[in-house]
């Protein structure tokens, strides 16, 4: 019974994690406006499917669009000229005027040669349709096929693109629309930056808790001879080093007060550089507490010598050997506008 409950919960978590949401509203790309050479940047939600509508297309013109090397031709329709029939519409003078104006705009729509002209005519057609529909007597008495014709022509000025690609944070899709080789538009769907690197400055305490730090020193006996002694630090001792840390802040968590992540840092312990990496807890971008492992070069006793061994003075330099040492550290850093360790310019 317990195993069934566990697998049920696991399945629910997996289904939820792979849930793909859709945009709340379709994305409208207006071709009546020119786009920059590098493309017009449009911000969209990440992890969403997109329904895109190209608007203000010229009826009778061929349009092509592509994204990610896929090209598709936008279908188009041709219409015959609609003749004016003064006896066909029986309503108020305003109704007849609206019907005549609608027919005139529809005929112009059929021969328009620019997207900006299409935008102007669409606005006029929408206005006349609203006038006709608002007059019940006009709308009832007159042949409604004109309204349907107008709505069909308006629909021919738009095309829907369904993009199957799912944008993740930090990605973008470039959509290129081309009208018969005459004009081109470029739109960049940008989901925003993935995140940012935060630089903070502070100090790291490198602990010696796991093993005692020992190195050989010499005690002079005469001008030519010495004997070997041992210098050691207890396990409860450590080194304090100024440090600079780099912490990744994902864009999805920029609004959170507390952010957990990974940090890498560099320091100097007065004798050698220190490299550090660990887990960080960042509070409101400016305060960072980091726990991790540090690596540095330290001196260790050479196996050639032993404590209290008599040596020549010339052998003092070879008593210790350089060895890589890894130790835990705890760091507290702050995010400043500039490097606090840098020398001030006078």
Buried (B, 14 or more C-beta within 10 A) or exposed (E): EEEEEEEEEEEEEEEEEEEEEEEEEBBEBBBBEEBEEEBBEBEBBBEBBBBBBBBBBBBBBBBBBBBEEEEEEBEBEEBEEBEEEEEEBEBEEEBBBBBBBBBBBBBBBBEBEBBBBBBBBBEBBBBBBEBBEEBEEBBEEBEEEBBEBBEEBBEBBBBEBEBEEBBEBBBBBBBBBBBEEEBEBBBBBBBBEBBEEBBBBBBBBBBBEEEEBBBBBBEEEEEEEBEBEEEEEEEEEBBEBBBBBBBBBBBBBEEBEEBEBEBBBBBBBEEEEBEBBBEBBBEEBEBBBBEBEBBBEBBBBBEEBEEEBEBEBEBBEEBBBEEEBEBBBBBBBEBEEEEEEEEEEE
